[in-house]
Every structure is written in structure tokens, then in C-alpha cells.
Amino acid sequence: MFTGIIMATGRLVSITARGGDLELGIDAALDLKRLALGDSVSVEGVCLTVTRLDGTVFYADVSRETMAKTTLGTLGQGARVNLEPSLRVGDPLGGHLVSGHVDAVGTLTAVDQDARSWRLQFELPAPLMRYVARKGSICVNGVSLTVNAVSGCRFDVNIIPHTHEVTTLGGLHAGDGVNVEIDIIARYLERLMTQAEQ
């Protein structure tokens, strides 16, 4: 479980094919003393498992399913990635509850300067839009964000200067794909309501 508060960004330093899957090597700016073999790490919003450590680099396997359902399979060597280690008991919950299970790859459709912030508009597959609510939470590339507006298959968020600088969101351009995880509470509420109606 994660919070969507990015602890650091890292660089993708190696991509190795492993029997149809990929092994990613990520040079992490975060304190690797916190990581151990088997730990979960959110990489661009995707929950991965640390399989080995070497100095400042940690390695994680990415299955074909994950490559197909996220942007990780499209990243090139040298790509900057958002990183967040999993929550520990006593850690502050600064964002919202995030599982690291990406629901879909969304598309950035527009970027506009808004005072000192940036307004980003994303498009999602239509079936997921029922979970996106104005002033609700959403996770984009591992970053916990507040939805400002919803229209059709699109939603807007604002990125403050700090988030723009310390996450990969500041480097996005219109047309880029992003990993989107909807609010887990919305999913459970829908499930509970469906069960109650049966």
C-alpha cells in the first residue's frame, strides 16, 4: 500500500529481457537502506517487487501483463521515474490510499499554465469515468492528485510548482501516456452498492 506522495525520482539504467518478461534496473535517489529484497516499491504508480540490490540500484521484474497494462514497457533507458516505498506502520498518510495496481493507461490531452501552477487534462477509457469525481482523489504516475473538473471521458488536475519539479509530471507533453489508478474507495463503494441491490 502507498500514499501517492513521491519520495524521490530515479533513473531507469537497465532493461533486460528475461524469458518474455523484463527486468528493470533503477538507480534510486531515495534511501536504499529502507529497501530489502521482497519489498514493494511504486515505480511510476506500478507496484513492483525488489528482486535484488546493487549499490544505489534496485532491480524489479515486470511481467507481460504489467507491460501491456501500464507505460513501463514503453520506457527507455535513462527515463526518469517516480518512486515511493510501501507504507510502514507509523508512516504519515499524506496523500490517499494507493494500491499500485494500475487501472488503465490514460492520455495527457492538454497542459496549460494556471497562475504558478499547471492545469493538466487527461483522458481515460469511458468505463472508468464513473469512478472519477470532482474534488475526489486519483493517482497519476504514482502521484496522489485532486480532481478539479470532470467532462465526458476527461478530467483535470492542477500541479503545483513543487510537484512539477520533484515528480515526472512536469516533463509530460500532450499525447503522453500515464498510469492511472482510480480511488480504491470508489471501487469498494460500487461493489458494496451492487451487492446490496442483489
Secondary structure, DSSP 8 states (H G I E B T S, - for coil): -B-S---EEEEEEEEEEETTEEEEEEEESS-GGG--TT-EEEETTEEEEEEEEETTEEEEEE-HHHHHHSSGGG--TT-EEEEEE---TT----S--B-S---EEEEEEEEEEETTEEEEEEE--GGGGGG--TT-EEEETTEEEEEEEEETTEEEEEE-HHHHHHSGGGG--TT-EEEEEE-HHHHHHHHHHHHHH-
